[in-house]
Amino acid sequence: MTRSTSIARRPWAIGAVVLAMLAIFATDAGAEPTSDEAREALEAAEQRLDQLSDEFNGAVDAYNQAQEDLEVARQAVSEAEAELLALRQERSLLTDATTSHIRQLHKLGPTVELTSLFSATAAGDAGQRSAMLRRVLGSQQTDLESLGATAVSMEAAEARLVEERDAAVTQAARVEEQRDRMEETLEAQEEEVEELEVTLASAISREEAERRAAEEEARRQAAAEAQAAREAEQAERQAAAAATSTSSNGSNDTSSSSTDDSNDTSSSPSPSPPTPSPAPRANASVAVEAALAQLGKPYQWGATGPNSFDCSGLMVYAWRQAGVTLPRTSASQFANLRSVSRSELQPGDLVFAGSPRVHHVGMYIGSGQIVHSPRAGKPVETRSMERSDIRGFGRPG
């Protein structure tokens, strides 16, 4: 099965687990899922979303590479066409000059020999001049033949380059279609996650209301029992007082107690973006600051800023501000940058991930954190660099 066929069928596969979870929810007609059930389904959907995001990033990386390959092929064809045009023009000029010399020689006939003879200062000059003229004509003919052969070779090369360009066009169209299908699948999975988030919130809210109602009922029940106990105790006291003395009045000592549960809910403010560790290299500090300045900007495949980015595009943009040009895709960045170990990581270094091949990249900013453009639907953010598919680390500049 090809990758594109697999992707095309994935929308059917990705819902299988959720359908199974929803089947659990529906054990009773109209039964609502519990928060634990909803949370389990949401976690499964989020895991699938992460997997699809990785595949989508791989598709975007392939698209970016195909666009680069297409541009290289187009440039090669353009240069070949320009070189071939120059060769044809040179051959045309040389052909005109040779033709003109031959016509003059034919038109003058023996006269050119006599002219050479009478103007000669030595007996052999006439023959030498005639031979020289024919050598010039012969040399031009050789040049013509050489240019002709070169032009033929260039035409063959141009035809080959055109084929390569057409193949690059086809490949670019194929990966673009693949990327678009992945984007649709990713959007569907994001919608599923959003729906499950609503389901979870609803379940939590319902269970919270049920809990409060149960607590309120328990309070009412406890209050009623306490009141009944107090009334019984008071009756007993009154009966005892009446039995011992008809003149003394029993005093009723009534007390009331109530309980009031209050929930202390507090929300901690969302953490501000982490302060990057100082980078030992000046240009790395510039790159880190440039990347962090993009926090919150949207993901867009193929984008290198300044308003939106894909993962490798953010790295290209940030390091460009530091005067360093990076390869366009995460795979080519991984292949071309100087490799460093985890223990050597410095702010500004790139962290590569993906399986079976690199398809995602972020920038290390210190303290185990990276800044990256994660995927469609999620803006540039900071997060822990830890993930199970880290492939290596590279140092630009």
C-alpha positions in Angstrom: 0.0 0.0 0.0 1.4 3.4 -0.9 1.7 6.2 1.6 -0.9 8.3 -0.3 -3.4 5.4 -0.2 -2.7 4.9 3.5 -3.4 8.6 4.1 -6.5 8.5 2.0 -7.9 5.7 4.1 -6.8 7.1 7.5 -10.0 9.1 8.2 -11.8 5.7 8.5 -9.1 4.3 10.8 -8.7 7.2 13.1 -12.3 7.1 14.3 -12.2 3.4 15.2 -11.0 3.9 18.8 -13.4 6.8 19.5 -16.3 4.7 18.1 -15.3 2.0 20.5 -15.2 4.4 23.4 -18.6 5.8 22.4 -20.0 2.3 22.3 -18.9 2.0 26.0 -20.8 5.2 26.7 -23.9 3.9 25.2 -24.4 0.8 27.4 -27.7 2.3 28.4 -30.0 4.1 26.0 -29.3 7.8 26.2 -26.6 7.2 28.9 -24.1 10.0 29.3 -20.4 9.2 29.5 -18.6 9.6 32.8 -15.8 12.1 33.1 -13.3 9.2 33.3 -14.7 7.7 30.1 -14.7 11.0 28.4 -11.1 11.7 29.6 -9.9 8.3 28.3 -11.5 8.9 24.9 -10.0 12.4 24.8 -6.5 11.2 25.6 -6.7 8.5 22.9 -7.9 11.2 20.4 -5.1 13.5 21.4 -2.5 10.8 20.9 -3.9 10.2 17.4 -3.8 13.9 16.8 -0.1 14.0 17.8 0.6 11.1 15.4 -1.2 12.8 12.6 0.6 16.0 13.3 3.9 14.2 12.9 2.8 12.7 9.6 1.5 16.1 8.5 4.8 17.8 9.3 6.5 15.1 7.2 4.1 15.8 4.3 4.8 19.5 4.6 8.6 18.9 4.7 8.3 16.7 1.5 6.2 19.5 -0.1 8.9 22.1 0.8 11.6 19.9 -0.6 9.7 19.2 -3.8 9.2 23.0 -4.3 12.9 23.5 -3.9 13.7 20.7 -6.3 11.3 22.2 -8.8 12.9 25.6 -8.6 16.3 24.1 -9.1 15.0 22.2 -12.2 13.4 25.3 -13.6 16.6 27.3 -13.1 18.7 24.6 -14.8 16.4 24.6 -17.8 16.5 28.4 -18.0 20.3 28.4 -17.9 20.5 25.6 -20.6 18.1 27.5 -22.8 20.2 30.7 -22.5 23.5 28.8 -23.2 21.9 27.1 -26.2 20.6 30.4 -27.6 24.1 31.9 -27.2 25.7 28.9 -29.1 23.1 29.3 -31.9 23.8 33.0 -32.2 27.6 32.3 -32.3 27.2 29.7 -35.0 25.0 32.0 -37.0 27.6 34.8 -36.9 30.4 32.4 -37.8 28.4 30.9 -40.6 27.7 34.3 -42.1 31.5 35.2 -41.9 32.6 32.0 -43.5 30.0 32.3 -46.3 31.1 35.8 -47.0 34.7 34.8 -47.4 33.9 31.9 -49.6 31.8 34.1 -51.9 34.6 36.7 -52.1 37.1 34.0 -53.0 34.8 32.6 -55.6 34.0 36.0 -57.1 37.7 37.0 -57.4 38.8 33.7 -58.7 42.4 33.8 -60.2 42.5 37.6 -59.6 43.2 37.1 -55.9 46.2 34.9 -56.9 47.5 37.5 -59.4 47.0 40.3 -56.9 48.9 38.3 -54.3 51.6 37.6 -56.9 52.2 41.2 -58.1 52.2 42.6 -54.6 54.5 39.9 -53.3 58.0 40.9 -52.3 59.3 37.4 -52.6 58.6 34.6 -55.0 56.8 32.4 -52.3 54.6 35.1 -50.8 51.7 34.6 -53.2 51.4 30.9 -52.4 51.7 31.6 -48.7 48.9 34.2 -48.8 46.6 31.9 -50.7 47.3 29.0 -48.4 46.7 31.3 -45.4 43.3 32.3 -46.7 42.2 28.7 -47.2 43.5 27.9 -43.7 41.3 30.6 -42.2 38.3 29.3 -44.1 39.1 25.8 -43.0 39.5 26.9 -39.4 36.1 28.6 -39.5 34.6 25.5 -41.0 36.1 23.5 -38.1 34.6 26.0 -35.6 31.3 25.6 -37.3 31.4 21.9 -37.0 32.4 22.1 -33.4 29.7 24.6 -32.6 27.2 22.4 -34.3 28.2 19.3 -32.3 28.1 21.4 -29.1 24.6 22.7 -30.0 23.4 19.2 -30.6 24.7 18.1 -27.2 23.1 21.1 -25.6 19.8 20.4 -27.2 20.0 16.8 -25.8 20.9 18.2 -22.4 18.0 20.7 -22.6 15.6 17.9 -23.5 16.8 15.9 -20.5 16.5 18.9 -18.2 13.0 19.5 -19.5 12.1 16.0 -18.6 13.5 16.4 -15.1 11.6 19.7 -14.7 8.4 18.0 -15.8 9.0 15.2 -13.3 9.6 17.7 -10.6 6.3 19.4 -11.5 4.6 16.1 -11.2 6.2 15.3 -7.9 5.4 18.7 -6.5 1.7 18.3 -7.5 1.7 14.8 -5.9 3.1 15.9 -2.6 0.9 19.0 -2.5 -2.2 16.7 -3.0 -0.8 14.4 -0.3 -0.3 17.4 2.0 -3.8 18.7 1.4 -5.3 15.3 2.2 -3.3 15.2 5.4 -4.5 18.7 6.3 -8.1 17.6 5.9 -7.5 14.5 8.0 -5.8 16.6 10.7 -8.6 19.1 10.7 -11.1 16.3 11.2 -9.1 14.9 14.1 -8.9 18.4 15.7 -12.7 18.6 15.4 -12.9 15.2 17.1 -10.6 16.4 19.9 -12.7 19.6 20.3 -15.9 17.6 20.5 -14.5 15.3 23.1 -13.2 18.3 25.1 -16.8 19.6 25.1 -18.0 16.1 26.1 -15.5 16.0 29.0 -16.4 19.5 30.2 -20.1 18.5 30.1 -19.5 15.3 32.0 -17.4 17.2 34.7 -20.1 19.9 35.0 -22.9 17.3 35.2 -21.0 15.2 37.8 -20.2 18.4 39.8 -23.9 19.3 39.8 -24.8 15.8 40.9 -22.1 16.0 43.6 -23.4 19.3 44.9 -27.0 18.0 44.8 -26.0 14.9 46.7 -24.2 17.0 49.3 -27.1 19.3 49.6 -29.5 16.4 50.1 -27.1 14.9 52.6 -27.1 18.2 54.5 -30.8 18.4 54.5 -31.1 14.8 55.7 -28.6 15.4 58.4 -30.3 18.6 59.5 -33.7 16.8 59.6 -32.3 14.0 61.6 -30.6 16.5 64.0 -33.8 18.4 64.4 -35.7 15.2 65.1 -33.2 14.2 67.7 -33.4 17.6 69.3 -37.1 17.5 69.4 -37.1 14.0 70.9 -34.6 15.0 73.5 -36.6 18.1 74.3 -39.7 16.0 74.7 -38.0 13.6 77.0 -36.7 16.5 79.1 -40.1 18.0 79.3 -41.6 14.7 80.3 -39.0 14.2 83.0 -39.5 17.7 84.3 -43.3 17.2 84.5 -42.9 14.0 86.4 -40.6 15.4 89.1 -42.2 18.8 89.6 -45.3 20.3 88.3 -44.3 23.8 89.5 -41.0 24.0 87.9 -40.7 24.8 84.3 -38.3 22.9 82.2 -36.0 25.0 80.2 -35.6 24.1 76.6 -32.0 24.3 75.5 -32.1 24.3 71.8 -29.2 24.7 69.6 -28.8 24.7 66.0 -25.9 23.9 63.9 -25.4 24.1 60.2 -22.8 23.2 57.9 -21.8 25.1 55.0 -19.4 23.7 52.5 -17.5 26.2 50.4 -15.2 25.4 47.5 -12.0 27.4 47.4 -11.4 27.7 43.7 -8.4 29.6 42.5 -6.7 29.7 39.2 -3.1 30.4 38.8 -2.2 32.7 35.9 -0.9 31.1 32.8 2.9 31.0 32.9 4.7 33.7 30.9 7.1 32.6 28.1 10.3 31.2 29.7 13.3 33.4 29.8 15.9 31.9 27.5 19.3 31.0 28.9 22.1 33.2 27.8 23.6 32.0 24.5 27.4 31.8 24.4 27.4 33.0 20.8 26.2 36.5 19.9 24.4 35.3 16.7 22.7 32.5 18.6 21.3 35.0 21.0 19.9 37.0 18.1 18.3 33.9 16.6 16.7 32.9 19.9 15.3 36.3 20.5 14.0 36.4 16.9 12.3 33.0 17.4 10.7 34.0 20.7 9.4 37.2 19.2 7.2 35.0 17.0 5.3 33.4 19.9 1.6 33.2 19.2 1.9 33.5 15.4 0.0 30.9 13.4 1.3 27.8 11.7 1.2 27.8 7.9 2.8 25.1 5.8 5.5 26.5 3.5 5.7 29.8 5.4 8.9 31.4 6.5 7.5 34.5 8.1 7.1 37.1 9.1 3.4 36.6 9.8 3.2 32.7 9.9 5.6 29.8 9.9 6.0 26.1 9.6 8.5 24.3 11.8 11.6 24.6 9.6 10.4 28.0 8.3 10.6 29.4 11.8 14.2 28.2 12.1 15.1 29.7 8.7 13.6 33.1 9.7 15.1 33.3 13.1 18.6 32.4 12.0 18.3 34.7 9.0 18.0 37.6 11.5 21.4 36.5 12.8 22.9 36.5 9.3 22.9 32.8 8.8 21.2 31.0 5.9 19.7 27.6 6.7 18.5 24.9 4.3 14.7 25.1 3.8 13.5 21.8 5.2 14.0 20.1 8.6 15.5 17.0 6.9 18.0 19.1 5.0 18.8 21.1 8.1 19.5 17.9 10.0 21.6 16.6 7.1 23.7 19.7 6.7 24.2 21.3 10.1 27.1 20.4 12.4 25.9 17.7 14.8 26.2 18.2 18.5 25.4 15.9 21.4 22.7 16.5 24.0 25.3 17.4 26.6 26.7 20.1 24.2 23.4 21.8 23.6 23.4 25.5 23.7 20.6 28.1 23.1 20.1 28.5 19.4 20.9 24.9 18.6 18.2 23.0 16.7 16.4 19.9 18.0 15.3 17.4 15.3 12.6 14.8 15.7 10.5 12.4 13.6 10.2 8.7 12.7 11.3 7.0 10.5 12.8 10.2 9.1 13.3 13.8 10.5 10.2 15.9 9.8 10.1 18.3 12.8 12.5 20.9 14.2 12.6 23.3 17.1 15.1 25.7 18.6 16.7 25.0 22.0 16.4 28.0 24.3 17.8 26.5 27.5 16.4 24.7 30.6 15.2 21.8 28.5 12.8 24.0 26.5 12.4 24.7 22.8 10.5 27.2 20.8 8.8 25.8 17.7 5.9 26.0 15.3 4.1 22.7 16.2 1.4 22.1 13.6 -1.7 23.4 11.9 -4.1 24.9 14.4 -1.4 25.6 17.0 0.7 28.8 17.1 4.3 29.2 17.8 4.9 28.1 21.4 7.5 27.0 23.9 7.5 23.6 25.4 9.7 20.8 26.8 12.0 19.5 24.1 11.5 15.9 25.4 9.7 13.5 23.1 10.3 9.9 22.2 11.4 10.4 18.6 14.3 12.9 19.0 16.8 12.1 16.2 19.6 14.5 17.0 20.8 18.1 17.5 22.5 20.6 15.1 24.3 23.8 15.4 23.9 26.6 12.8 26.5 29.2 12.2 
